[in-house]
Amino acid sequence: MKIENRKKSVTRLLFIKRRWRDAILSGEKTIELRDAKRYSSTSIGDEFLLNGRERIRVIGIKKVYPVEILANRELMRASGFRDAEDASRTFADCGIDENSVLVAFWVAVLNGK
């Protein structure tokens, strides 16, 4: 009999601006972007509490570069950006440059909001 050593999913706090929180809860934003170094241990099935309240679950993960987001309209929209200018401005405000490695989390809302 084979026994799998599966990592137990974890729940962490995720603090985000109201704009992004509302977009996630409405289903408009299905991807959350984060610094790959800090979030490298995140796995499918892990959960986040948005600002300590609403619960979301990671249902997909991919490492990406900002240029990939800017070049892919569907990925940009799923990340909550209105257009490339909005994405570029947000990246600059967060200190993200073209060499930054990000992790894209596809998320699902769990509280029914």
Residue pairs with C-beta under 8 A, 6 or more apart in sequence:
7 43
9 43
9 45
9 46
9 47
10 46
10 47
11 46
11 47
11 48
11 49
11 55
12 46
12 47
12 48
12 49
13 48
13 49
13 51
13 52
14 32
14 48
14 49
14 50
14 51
14 56
15 51
16 24
16 32
16 50
16 51
19 80
20 29
20 32
20 80
21 50
21 51
21 54
23 29
23 80
24 30
24 32
24 50
24 54
24 56
24 80
24 107
24 109
25 50
25 54
25 109
25 113
27 109
28 80
29 78
29 79
29 80
30 78
30 106
30 107
31 75
31 78
31 79
31 80
31 104
31 105
31 106
31 107
32 48
32 56
32 79
32 104
32 105
32 107
33 64
33 69
33 79
33 102
33 103
33 104
33 105
34 42
34 102
34 103
34 105
35 100
35 101
35 102
35 103
36 63
36 101
36 102
36 103
37 101
39 103
39 105
40 103
42 58
42 61
42 103
42 105
43 58
43 61
44 58
44 59
44 60
44 61
45 57
45 58
46 57
46 58
47 55
47 56
47 57
47 58
47 110
48 55
48 56
48 58
48 107
49 55
50 56
54 109
54 110
54 111
54 113
55 109
55 110
55 111
56 107
56 108
56 109
56 110
57 107
57 108
57 110
58 105
58 106
58 107
59 106
59 107
59 108
60 104
60 105
60 106
61 103
61 104
61 105
61 106
62 103
62 104
63 101
63 102
63 103
63 104
64 75
64 101
64 102
64 103
64 104
65 98
65 99
65 100
65 101
65 102
66 87
66 91
66 96
66 97
66 98
66 100
66 102
67 98
68 75
69 75
69 76
69 79
69 81
69 87
69 102
70 76
70 84
70 87
70 88
75 104
76 83
76 84
76 87
78 106
79 87
79 104
81 87
81 90
91 97
91 100
96 102
